[in-house]
Amino acid sequence: MSAPDTVGRRRFGKVPLYVIVWLVGIVMVTPLLYALISGFKSTDQLSSNPFGLPSPWVTSNYTDILASGSFWRMLGSSTLVAIGTTLLTVGAAALAAFSLARFSYRGRELLFTLFTMGLMFPFAVAILPLFILLRTFGLLDNPWGVILPQAAFGLPITIVILRGFFRQIPGELEEAATLDGCSPFGFFWRILLPMARPALGTVSVLAVVSSWNNFLLPLLVFSNETWWTIPVGVQQFQGQYAADIARVFAYLVLAMVPALAFYAVAERQLIGGITMGATKG
Amino acid sequence: MTSTYVKDARPAVAEEPQRDLGNRRPLARRVTDWLTAVSFTLPALILFGALVLAPIMYAVYVSLFNWGGFGSPTDYTGLDNYSRLIKDPVFLGDLWRGLLLVGFSILVQLPFALAMAVLLNQKLRGRALYRMLFFAPYVLSEVITGVLFSMIFAPDAGLADKVLGAVGLDGLGGLWFADQSTVMPTLFLVMTWKYFGFHMMLYLAGLQGIPAELHEAARIDGANAWERFRYITLPLLGPTVRISAFLSVIGAIQLFDLVWVTSQGGPDHASETMAITLFQYGFKRYQIGYASALSIALFLISLVFALAYQRFVLRRDTEGALTNMRATR
């Protein structure tokens, strides 16, 4: 077995590999491209010419949606809810993880067990009583009605990940800070949090994505259009314009843009988050 | 990551002696220390208690009543809702369909994700691009994915039927989401499109942790590609595969959004999941008591599965919060 022979075989050996990866790539990208291009057609064009490029290119589907206030309002609402959820989840989880990682006290493991049990609660299980609770406290059609439960359900995974990180920070650091007169909270705020910045980024990205994609809770809480988030808006828009398919495609594409843009920016944190969340959860 | 967990597995070694010393401190001091430590968990505890634990407890309570959701529940019926549940053909169908999704995921989706991960772990031109592309659907919400595919699989007008028609396979086109016999396979296609990239990413992360020397050594010993995969990659990827299977099962049991926007569980319950049935009874038919019993059943199924999985499958891995929890007790 001479060296050139091996190289040659390897080079040709890669051809089927590229074919497979390409085929899968095409299957993955076709629905997205199809939606993008269909958004530039009229619905008549879409049925007479389903595959080709639009002729003429119709931009009104996209521009109409962008010109209407409702799309921007949904974007704002989704953003507000995502930011609120993330701040609350990460803030409360960081404090709890600090306590569960750096202190040793009676009942600590019990508390941690309680939170990790939450990893197994699907949203759907609590949705009925949650809805009744939110109704009782007048939190329907109120962004807090979505933010608070989302934060509560996001706590377990965030606490599990952050506790893992906080434990890695050496105890000498804490001793030194305490000797210099740092209170426990001072150590948390001035030393631990800045050191855990990458981990905080990761859990924040996870919280943003799960809030952004949540559907069931906003669907139930926001009966009024004012606060609809993007997933709710997409579903309603589809129902409303069922006959005007090209317009629905345009709407879908515009609704995808923020998520895909966020993914492009936060890719590393997101992937770090899922792999960490998975192995630790 | 694994190494940090080994550290985690022998917890608080340095803290233990301190606690012994602490026991000699005055009681008041110990109480304040305890309060300081616990107070940091309070915001999380309050949120979690009020919005996760309390609702679940309340669901347990309400499931014992025949209740329409207004006023307070008075018509106590004991376990009637539960005995009705285990005779409900829709619920039994939900269980069967859940199993079907789990089976499909484990036998089709995960091996496919693993194969793609192994391919993309090699030196390929544009490898980063493929990874991004395969993972991108995971970032889209299930609603967006569902609406997109409900239009692609629209009978006659959708892309799927047009493509089949264009290549002369009209006969293969169909009602997709609107036919009882095709709705589940169609749903499964969409789920695979959306989620295989997620599992692929997990496997890729796991593959990075396998030392290249092992493969080199095996290659020198004459092991072929399949043997290296079978005897090196697969065993060392074990923990990742077990976690990914776990997530996949939990995801299948709890599926809601995707079904809701594509088929609404129909036609004639053919694609209904537990979460869909729960929603139907709770928010469309106002049988809150019965729907609560259903949500408790969903919870118990997830819980029993998770505990059994932790106990029998994940026990070997140091990863996993629950396993770790037991070790630190």
Interface residues (C-beta under 8 A of the other chain):
Chain A: K14 L17 Y18 I20 V21 V24 G25 V27 M28 V29 T30 P31 L32 Y34 A35 L46 S47 P50 F51 L88 G91 A92 A93 L95 A96 F98 S99 L100 F103 S104 Y105 R106 G107 R108 E109 L111 F112 T113 L114 F115 T116 G118 L119 M120 F121 P122 F123 A124 V125 A126 I127 L128 P129 L130 F131 I132 L133 L148 P149 A151 A152 F153 L155 P156 I159 V160 G164 R167 Q168 G171 P184 F185 F188 V209 W212 N213 F215 L216 L220 I230 P231 V232 V234 Q235 Q238 I245 V248 F249 L252 A255 M256 A259 L260 F262 Y263 E267 L270 I271 I274 T275 M276 A278 T279 K280 G281
Chain B: M1 T4 Y5 K7 D8 P11 A12 A14 E15 E16 Q18 R19 D33 W34 T36 A37 V38 S39 F40 T41 L42 P43 A44 L45 L47 F48 A50 L51 V52 L53 A54 P55 I56 Y58 A59 V62 G69 M116 L119 L120 Q122 L124 Y130 M132 L133 F134 F135 A136 P137 V139 L140 S141 E142 V143 I144 V147 L148 F149 S150 M151 I152 A154 A157 L159 K162 V163 A166 W193 G197 F198 M201 L202 A205 P239 T240 I243 S244 L247 I250 I253 Q254 F256 D257 W260 V261 M274 A275 L278 F279 G282 F283 I288 A291 S292 S295 I296 L298 F299 S302 L303 A306 E319 G320 A321 L322 M325 T328 R329
